[in-house]
Amino acid sequence: MTTPLGLSSSLFSSKLSTTTTTTPSFFPVHRRELNRRRIIIVTAGGGKPTILVAEKLGQAGIDLLKKFANVDCSYDLSVEELCTKISLCDALIVRSGTKVGRDVFESSRGRLKVVGRAGVGIDNVDLAAATEYGCLVVNAPTANTVAAAEHGIALLTAMARNVAQADASIKAGKWMRSKYVGVSLVGKTLAILGFGKVGSEVARRARGLGMHVITHDPYAPADRARAIGVELVSFEVAISTADFISLHLPLTAATSKMLNDETFARMKRGVRIVNVARGGVIDEDALLRALDSGIVAQAALDVFTVEPPVKDNKLVLHESVTATPHLGASTMEAQEGVAVEIAEAVVGALRGELAATAVNAPMVSPEVLRELKPYVVLAEKLGRLAVQLVTGGSGVDAVKVTYASSRSPDDLDTRLLRAMVIKGLIEPISSVFINLVNSDYVAKQRGVKISEERMVLDGSPEDPIEYITVRIANVESRFASALSESGEIKVEGRVKQGVPSLTKVGLFGVDVSLEGSLILCRQVDQPGMIGRVGSILGDENVNVSFMSVGRIAPGKQAVMAIGVDEQPSKETLKKIGDISAIEEFVFLKL
């Protein structure tokens, strides 16, 4: 029978032989004894990973990378050269000049795990292809924020006072004071299109210049705009009432050529435009026509559709245009800051740490990431445990995850936890590397339907989650005691003092830390069982970290959960299985 997930029947139980499956972990695992992270570096051949830096990066960033990885600084690569090199690299760092398309991800043959964009915009990276190939894309969204905002204000003031044109004139030996009379900024309306980090900083500075600031951004929180003293308005109001327009938008299908003949026609005559975002958001031919007709009085441009522009570009040469060569992030401080920020993000991602700057994964704030870290480990371990309980030949196609919490559903983002359950489910029975980026994609490709349920509890919402339950339906179990009343494989866990723990298997309550490996035994509840099993493991020099027994009633059936640091031999496990009171057992690698 063909199943969505083929399970190997070689996993050890009382009737099967033992196979150890070791897979890389995308997130750190907390060890109880040392309370530290176990760092697993994802590389293709072991040892240090290799990071390709394809565009110039500040030395502070390079130095940071070299402490962790082999660094290949190769600039100005052709597409062919990049595709050739990428199969030997675990991470790639680019700025805006390198196109990272589907061909690059295909050429990496699965080795490329992280693409770092040294800057904010990621329109030069094919996010769909990155996600499909399980590659995390991170950027550096904060280090150049102030630099870009400052350059926007510099262009705004220089344009208003004709600084560049007057400078060129006087250097040519002319004295033309009357020609370069400017306009004042005080009391003028500035419309900011795109109210993200840079747009917000521009707004603060513009208000300091005495300008009235409005903004259009369908995703901007109203309270943040009010806090800065900015009015949120519709796109139509923004472009039709502004004296100055400053662009701070990413280049997407929705924003491409957003300013065009039609939108220019709806603007106030004599409007002035600043663009330090992306050249493609303006139809440059339309802007040239608007300048010639007087609809747009002046434009100050730091970015262009094609960079660098052709030598005889009419827009660049237009007398009413102030142009700079993409200098928004070009301060010494910003360059070093971006280099360090992207280096830290790439190294952190390769180490398996949670990436707050990931752009093709569920975006979770750093505060939430810190709070969810132990639950992230718990979610993966429960998925890994549940799938190993499925008997060989069964196919996993329906998984239900329940989160029990005292918090309201709006205060609990479970996307990250769902991704890690998927990772735990699929990695032990597949050669595919699962991470936060491609988890949903891989599950869908394999026909695994993941459903989520939230159980709201009464009590204090101090902890984000009380417990997590993973159920797998429509399968047979290698350990019959793991089945719920409805016949699903069911495991449940909690975080206790920062340590993920297994608290329920099927209908049996247990209490064992989810680390190392686990032996589950169902036996007749009688005295001496813990001692007998412990003696067998001790005689074979297998260290027991935890042992817990859950039972239905005294003298009836009980389930014993034993945490072990080392994998017992087949002979050791057979001795446990031969104990007459033990009805079934299973060994699970966590």
C-alpha positions in Angstrom: 0.0 0.0 0.0 1.3 3.4 -0.9 1.3 5.9 2.0 2.1 9.6 2.2 4.9 8.8 4.7 6.8 5.5 4.4 7.8 4.3 7.8 10.8 2.0 8.2 10.0 -1.2 10.1 13.6 -1.4 11.3 12.9 0.7 14.4 13.5 -1.4 17.5 10.7 -2.9 19.5 10.3 -6.3 21.2 9.8 -7.8 17.8 12.1 -5.6 15.7 15.8 -4.8 15.3 17.3 -1.5 16.4 18.1 1.4 14.0 19.5 4.7 15.2 18.4 7.8 13.2 20.4 10.9 13.8 19.2 14.1 12.2 20.4 17.8 12.6 18.4 20.0 14.9 17.4 23.5 13.6 16.9 24.7 17.2 19.0 24.4 20.3 18.3 21.6 22.8 18.5 22.3 26.5 20.4 19.7 28.6 19.0 19.3 32.1 22.4 18.8 33.8 24.3 21.6 32.2 21.5 24.0 31.3 23.2 25.0 28.1 22.5 24.8 24.4 23.6 21.9 22.3 24.7 23.6 19.1 24.4 21.6 15.9 25.9 23.2 12.8 24.3 22.2 9.6 27.1 21.4 7.0 27.3 19.0 4.1 30.6 17.5 5.0 31.2 18.1 8.7 33.6 20.6 10.3 33.2 24.3 9.7 30.5 25.5 7.4 31.4 27.5 4.3 29.9 31.0 3.8 30.1 32.7 0.4 30.2 36.5 0.6 29.3 37.7 -2.9 29.4 41.4 -2.3 31.6 43.7 -0.3 30.9 43.5 3.4 32.2 45.6 6.3 35.4 44.1 7.9 33.7 43.7 11.3 31.2 41.4 9.7 33.9 39.4 7.9 35.8 39.0 11.2 32.8 37.7 12.9 32.1 35.2 10.2 35.7 33.9 10.2 35.4 33.0 13.9 32.7 30.5 13.0 33.1 29.4 9.4 35.3 29.2 6.3 34.6 32.5 4.5 34.9 32.8 0.7 34.8 36.5 -0.4 34.2 36.4 -4.1 32.8 39.6 -5.6 31.3 40.4 -9.0 30.4 36.8 -9.8 28.5 36.0 -13.0 25.3 33.9 -12.6 27.2 30.9 -13.9 30.1 31.4 -11.5 27.7 31.8 -8.6 25.8 28.7 -9.5 29.1 26.7 -9.7 30.3 27.9 -6.3 27.0 27.6 -4.4 27.0 23.8 -4.3 30.0 24.1 -1.9 28.5 26.6 0.4 26.2 26.4 3.4 25.4 30.1 3.5 25.4 33.1 1.0 25.6 36.8 1.9 24.6 39.4 -0.7 23.7 43.0 -0.9 21.3 44.4 -3.6 23.5 43.7 -6.6 23.4 39.9 -6.7 20.3 38.1 -8.0 19.6 35.0 -6.1 17.1 33.2 -8.3 15.7 29.7 -8.5 18.8 28.6 -10.5 21.0 29.3 -7.5 18.9 27.2 -5.1 18.7 24.4 -7.7 22.5 24.5 -8.1 23.1 24.3 -4.4 21.6 20.7 -4.4 20.2 21.2 -0.9 23.4 22.3 0.8 22.5 26.0 0.9 20.7 26.6 4.3 20.8 30.4 4.7 20.8 33.4 2.4 21.7 36.7 4.2 20.7 40.0 2.6 22.9 42.7 4.0 20.2 45.4 4.1 16.4 45.6 4.2 15.1 44.9 0.8 14.9 41.3 -0.4 13.5 41.7 -3.9 16.7 40.3 -5.4 16.0 36.9 -3.7 13.5 34.4 -5.0 11.7 33.7 -1.7 9.4 31.1 -3.2 12.3 29.1 -4.4 14.2 29.6 -1.1 11.2 28.2 0.8 10.7 25.3 -1.5 14.4 24.3 -1.1 14.3 24.8 2.7 16.6 27.8 2.7 16.1 30.4 5.3 16.4 34.1 4.1 17.4 36.6 6.7 18.1 40.4 6.3 19.5 43.2 8.3 16.6 45.5 8.8 17.7 47.8 11.6 21.4 48.8 11.2 20.9 51.1 8.2 17.6 52.5 9.2 18.9 55.8 10.5 21.3 56.2 7.6 18.6 55.7 5.1 16.3 58.2 6.9 19.0 60.8 7.2 19.7 60.5 3.4 16.0 60.9 2.7 16.0 64.1 4.7 19.2 65.3 3.1 17.7 64.8 -0.4 14.5 66.5 0.8 16.3 69.6 2.0 18.8 69.7 -0.9 16.0 69.5 -3.4 14.0 72.2 -1.8 16.9 74.6 -1.8 18.5 73.5 -5.2 21.7 72.6 -3.5 23.1 70.3 -6.1 22.2 72.5 -9.1 23.5 75.7 -7.4 26.8 73.8 -6.5 27.3 72.7 -10.1 26.5 76.2 -11.4 28.9 78.0 -9.1 31.7 75.5 -9.9 31.1 76.3 -13.6 31.9 80.0 -12.8 28.3 81.2 -12.7 26.4 83.3 -10.1 22.7 82.6 -10.5 21.0 83.5 -7.2 17.6 84.3 -8.8 17.4 81.0 -10.7 17.9 78.8 -7.6 15.4 80.4 -5.3 14.0 77.5 -3.2 10.9 76.6 -1.2 10.5 76.4 2.5 9.6 73.2 4.3 7.9 74.7 7.3 4.2 74.2 7.2 4.3 72.0 4.1 2.7 68.6 3.9 4.9 65.6 3.5 3.3 62.3 2.5 5.3 59.2 3.5 4.3 56.2 1.4 5.4 53.2 3.5 5.5 53.7 7.3 8.0 51.0 8.3 11.3 51.6 10.2 12.8 54.1 7.7 9.5 55.8 7.0 8.9 56.3 10.8 12.4 57.8 11.2 11.9 60.2 8.3 8.6 61.3 9.9 10.2 62.1 13.2 12.9 64.2 11.5 10.4 65.9 9.1 8.2 67.0 12.1 11.3 68.5 13.6 11.6 70.6 10.5 8.1 71.9 11.0 6.4 69.9 8.4 2.9 68.4 8.6 3.4 64.6 8.1 0.8 62.2 6.7 1.3 58.6 5.8 -0.3 55.8 3.8 0.5 52.2 4.8 -2.2 49.6 5.0 -0.2 47.6 7.6 0.9 50.5 9.9 -0.5 50.4 13.4 -2.5 53.5 14.1 -1.2 53.8 17.6 2.4 54.0 16.4 1.5 56.7 13.9 -0.3 58.7 16.6 2.7 58.3 18.9 4.9 60.0 16.4 2.3 62.7 15.6 1.6 61.4 12.1 -1.8 61.1 10.4 -2.7 57.8 8.7 -4.6 58.5 5.4 -5.7 56.8 2.3 -3.5 56.5 -0.7 -5.7 58.9 -2.6 -5.5 61.6 0.1 -1.8 61.1 0.5 -0.9 61.7 -3.2 -3.5 64.4 -3.8 -2.8 66.7 -0.8 1.0 66.4 -0.4 3.5 69.1 -1.2 6.3 66.5 -0.9 6.1 62.7 -1.2 8.8 60.4 0.2 8.8 56.8 -0.8 9.7 54.0 1.6 8.2 50.9 0.0 9.6 47.5 -0.9 9.5 46.5 -4.6 6.7 44.0 -5.0 4.1 43.2 -7.7 1.7 45.5 -5.9 4.2 48.4 -5.6 5.9 48.1 -9.0 5.4 51.4 -10.9 3.0 52.6 -8.2 3.8 56.2 -9.3 2.8 56.3 -12.9 1.0 58.6 -15.4 -2.3 58.0 -13.7 -1.2 58.7 -10.2 0.9 61.7 -11.2 -2.2 63.2 -12.8 -4.0 63.0 -9.4 -1.2 64.9 -7.5 -1.1 68.5 -6.5 0.7 70.5 -9.3 4.3 71.3 -8.2 4.7 68.3 -6.0 8.2 67.2 -5.1 9.2 63.6 -4.8 12.0 61.8 -2.9 12.8 58.1 -3.4 15.4 56.3 -1.2 13.5 53.0 -1.4 13.5 51.1 -4.7 13.7 52.5 -8.2 11.0 50.2 -9.6 8.2 51.8 -7.5 8.3 54.7 -9.9 7.6 54.5 -13.7 10.7 56.5 -14.7 9.3 57.4 -18.1 6.1 58.7 -16.5 8.1 60.7 -14.0 10.1 62.3 -16.8 6.8 63.3 -18.5 5.5 64.7 -15.2 8.6 66.8 -14.7 8.4 68.2 -18.2 4.7 69.1 -17.8 5.3 70.7 -14.4 3.0 68.3 -12.4 6.2 67.3 -10.6 8.4 70.3 -9.8 11.4 68.4 -8.6 12.6 64.9 -7.8 15.4 63.6 -5.6 16.4 60.0 -6.5 18.8 57.7 -4.8 17.6 54.5 -6.5 16.8 53.6 -10.1 15.0 50.8 -12.0 18.4 49.8 -13.6 21.5 50.5 -11.5 23.7 52.0 -12.5 21.6 54.0 -15.0 22.8 54.3 -18.6 25.1 57.1 -19.2 22.6 59.3 -21.1 19.6 58.6 -18.9 17.3 61.6 -19.5 15.8 61.4 -16.0 19.2 61.6 -14.3 20.3 64.5 -16.6 17.1 66.4 -16.0 17.8 69.8 -14.4 15.0 69.4 -11.9 16.4 66.0 -10.6 18.9 65.6 -7.8 20.5 62.2 -8.1 22.8 60.1 -5.9 24.2 56.6 -6.5 22.2 54.5 -4.0 23.8 56.0 -1.0 20.9 55.5 1.5 22.9 53.0 3.7 26.3 54.4 2.8 27.6 55.8 6.1 30.6 54.3 7.8 28.5 53.5 10.8 25.7 51.9 8.8 28.0 49.8 6.7 29.7 48.3 9.8 26.4 47.9 11.5 24.8 46.1 8.6 27.8 43.9 8.3 27.7 42.9 11.9 23.9 42.4 11.9 23.8 40.2 8.9 26.8 38.2 10.1 25.2 37.6 13.4 21.9 36.5 11.7 23.6 34.1 9.3 25.8 32.6 12.0 22.9 32.3 14.4 20.8 30.5 11.7 23.6 28.1 10.9 23.9 27.3 14.6 20.2 26.5 14.7 19.1 29.6 16.7 15.7 31.2 16.2 16.0 33.9 13.6 14.0 37.1 14.4 15.0 38.6 11.0 13.8 35.7 8.9 11.8 37.0 5.9 10.4 33.7 4.5 9.3 32.2 7.8 6.7 33.1 10.4 7.7 36.4 11.8 7.9 36.3 15.5 9.1 39.1 17.7 12.4 38.5 19.7 10.4 38.6 22.9 8.0 35.9 21.8 10.9 33.8 20.5 12.6 33.9 23.9 9.4 33.0 25.7 8.6 30.1 23.3 12.1 28.5 23.1 11.5 25.6 25.5 8.1 25.0 23.9 9.8 24.9 20.5 12.0 22.0 21.7 8.9 20.4 23.3 6.9 20.6 20.1 9.7 19.0 18.0 10.3 16.2 20.6 6.6 15.3 20.8 6.4 15.1 17.0 9.6 12.9 16.9 8.2 10.7 19.7 4.8 10.3 18.1 6.0 9.3 14.7 8.3 6.6 16.1 5.3 5.0 17.8 3.7 4.4 14.4 4.1 0.8 13.2 6.1 0.1 10.1 4.1 0.2 6.9 1.5 2.7 8.3 1.2 6.1 6.6 0.8 9.3 8.5 -1.7 11.6 6.9 -3.6 13.2 9.7 -2.0 14.9 12.7 -3.8 17.0 15.3 -1.9 19.4 17.6 -3.6 20.8 20.7 -2.3 23.7 22.7 -3.7 24.2 26.2 -3.2 27.7 27.5 -4.8 30.3 29.8 -4.1 33.0 27.2 -6.6 34.1 24.6 -6.0 32.8 21.1 -5.1 36.2 19.9 -2.2 36.3 22.4 -0.7 33.0 21.3 1.0 32.6 17.9 1.5 28.9 17.3 2.9 29.0 13.8 6.4 28.4 15.1 5.3 25.5 17.2 3.4 23.9 14.3 6.5 24.1 12.2 8.5 22.2 14.8 5.9 19.5 15.3 6.2 18.9 11.5 10.0 18.8 11.8 9.8 16.2 14.5 7.2 14.2 12.5 9.0 14.0 9.2 12.8 14.1 9.9 13.1 10.7 11.6 11.5 8.9 8.7 12.9 11.0 5.8 16.1 12.2 4.3 14.6 15.7 3.9 15.9 18.4 6.2 13.0 20.2 7.8 13.2 23.7 9.2 11.0 26.6 10.0 11.0 27.8 6.4 9.9 24.7 4.5 7.9 22.7 7.1 4.4 23.5 5.8 5.5 23.1 2.2 7.1 19.6 2.9 4.1 18.5 4.9 1.7 19.5 2.1 3.9 17.8 -0.5 3.8 14.5 1.5 0.1 14.6 2.0 0.2 15.2 5.7 -2.7 17.3 7.0 -1.8 19.2 10.2 -4.8 20.5 12.2 -4.5 22.7 15.3 -6.8 23.1 18.3 -6.5 25.6 21.1 -7.9 24.7 24.5 -8.5 27.8 26.7 -7.9 27.1 30.4 -8.9 29.0 33.5 -5.9 30.4 35.4 -3.0 32.7 35.2 -1.6 33.4 31.6 1.9 33.8 33.0 3.2 30.8 31.0 2.2 30.8 27.3 1.3 27.1 27.2 0.2 24.7 29.9 0.7 21.6 27.7 0.9 20.4 24.1 -0.8 17.2 22.8 0.1 15.5 19.5 -2.3 12.9 18.0 -1.8 10.8 14.9 -5.0 9.3 13.5 -5.6 6.3 11.2 -2.4 4.4 12.0 -1.3 1.3 13.9 0.9 1.7 16.9 4.1 -0.1 17.8 3.1 0.5 21.4 -0.6 -0.2 22.0 -0.6 1.7 25.3 0.1 4.9 23.3 -3.4 4.8 21.9 -6.2 7.0 23.2 -9.7 6.0 23.7 -10.5 7.0 20.1 -7.7 4.9 18.8 -5.2 7.7 18.0 -1.6 7.7 19.0 -1.4 10.3 21.7 1.5 12.0 23.4 1.4 15.0 25.7 4.1 17.2 27.2 4.8 20.2 29.3 7.7 22.5 30.1 8.9 22.1 33.7 11.4 24.5 35.0 12.5 25.2 31.5 12.9 21.5 30.6 10.5 19.8 28.0 8.9 16.7 29.6 6.7 13.9 28.5 3.6 13.8 30.8 1.2 11.5 29.0 1.4 8.5 26.7 -2.0 7.3 25.5 -4.2 7.1 28.7 -1.2 6.8 31.0 0.4 9.7 32.9 4.2 9.8 33.1 6.8 12.3 34.0 10.1 12.0 32.1 12.5 14.6 30.5 12.5 14.5 26.7 16.2 14.2 26.1 18.5 11.4 25.2 16.5 8.2 24.5 13.4 6.7 25.9 12.2 3.2 26.8 8.5 2.8 27.3 7.3 -0.4 29.0 3.8 -1.6 29.8 3.8 -4.1 32.6 1.6 -5.6 35.3 1.8 -3.2 38.2 3.7 -5.2 40.8 6.6 -4.5 43.3 10.2 -4.7 42.1 9.6 -3.7 38.5 11.6 -0.5 38.6 14.5 -2.3 40.3 14.6 -5.2 37.9 14.6 -2.9 34.8 17.1 -0.6 36.4 19.4 -3.4 37.3 19.5 -4.7 33.7 20.4 -1.2 32.4 23.0 -0.7 35.2 24.6 -4.1 34.4 25.0 -3.0 30.8 26.5 0.4 31.9 23.5 2.4 30.5 22.9 5.5 32.6 19.3 6.2 33.6 18.4 9.9 33.7 14.7 9.6 34.6 12.2 6.9 35.5 8.5 7.4 35.9 5.5 5.0 36.3 1.9 5.8 35.4 -0.8 3.3 36.2 -4.6 2.9 35.8 -5.0 1.5 39.3 -2.9 -0.4 41.9 -2.2 -3.9 40.8 -3.5 -3.3 37.2 -1.5 -2.2 34.2 1.2 0.5 34.4 3.4 2.2 31.9 7.0 2.8 32.8 9.0 5.6 31.0 12.7 5.4 31.3 15.1 8.1 30.1 18.5 6.8 29.2 21.7 8.7 28.1 23.0 6.0 25.9 21.3 3.7 23.4 21.0 0.2 25.0 22.2 -2.8 22.9 19.7 -5.2 21.3 20.7 -7.7 23.9 19.9 -5.4 26.8 16.5 -4.5 25.4 15.8 -8.1 24.8 16.5 -8.8 28.5 14.0 -6.1 29.5 11.4 -7.6 27.1 11.9 -11.1 28.5 10.7 -10.0 32.0 7.5 -11.9 32.3 5.5 -9.0 33.8 6.3 -6.7 30.8 3.6 -7.0 28.2 5.1 -4.7 25.6 7.9 -2.2 25.3 9.5 0.1 22.7 12.8 2.0 22.4 12.6 5.6 21.0 15.4 7.8 19.9 14.8 11.5 20.7 
